[in-house]
C-alpha cells in the first residue's frame, strides 16, 4: 500500500469497524493491525472464516493481496468478550 501513513491505516480501521457495526451478528471480528511503513505493509488480524473476512474487507474497501490463516505463538490477543 504505497504511501500508507498511520492516519491512513486508522481510516481503514474505521471503515472496517463501520462495516462490522452494520452486521446484525458478525461472524468475524477485527483484532487489530500492524503498520510497517518502511515496507508499505499493513497486516490486519481478524478472527473468523476466510469467507467472512474476505466479505467484510471487500465491503469496507480494505485493499488486500491475500488472506492467510495464522497461529499466534507466545501471545494471546484479547477476545472481544474479555472487554466490558
QUIQUINOR-V512723 format. One record per residue. RES is the residue in one letter. PHI is phi in whole degrees, 0 to 359 (none if undefined). PSI is psi in radians with two decimals (* if undefined). Layout:
res: (RES	RES)
phi: (PHI	PHI)
psi: (PSI	PSI)
This chain:
res: (X	X	X	X	X	X	X	X	X	X	X	X	X	X	X	X	X	X	X	X	X	X	X	X	X	X	X	X	X	X	X	X	X	X	X	X	X	X	X	X	X	X	X	X	X	X	X	X	X	X	X	X	X	X	X	X	X	X	X	X	X	X	X	X	X	X	X	X	X	X	X	X	X	X	X	X	X	X	X	X	X	X	X	X)
phi: (none	303	72	291	250	298	297	295	295	294	295	296	302	296	296	294	300	298	296	297	292	281	276	296	210	295	268	219	228	262	265	141	211	237	262	241	298	294	257	55	232	234	262	250	250	239	243	151	287	302	298	292	298	299	297	296	298	294	294	278	74	278	290	210	266	198	238	232	279	215	231	280	238	83	208	229	295	295	276	306	287	283	249	293)
psi: (1.60	2.25	0.31	2.25	3.03	-0.70	-0.71	-0.71	-0.68	-0.63	-0.70	-0.75	-0.74	-0.68	-0.72	-0.78	-0.75	-0.74	-0.76	-0.60	-0.37	-0.32	2.32	-0.66	1.45	2.45	0.18	2.56	2.60	2.10	-0.31	-3.06	2.87	2.12	2.19	1.45	-0.65	-0.40	0.00	0.85	2.40	2.01	2.15	2.34	2.12	2.76	2.17	3.11	2.73	-0.72	-0.75	-0.73	-0.78	-0.80	-0.83	-0.76	-0.76	-0.77	-0.55	-0.14	0.47	1.95	2.42	2.67	-0.62	2.85	2.20	2.61	2.56	2.89	2.22	2.37	2.24	0.04	2.76	1.98	2.55	2.38	2.52	-0.62	-0.17	-0.24	2.31	*)
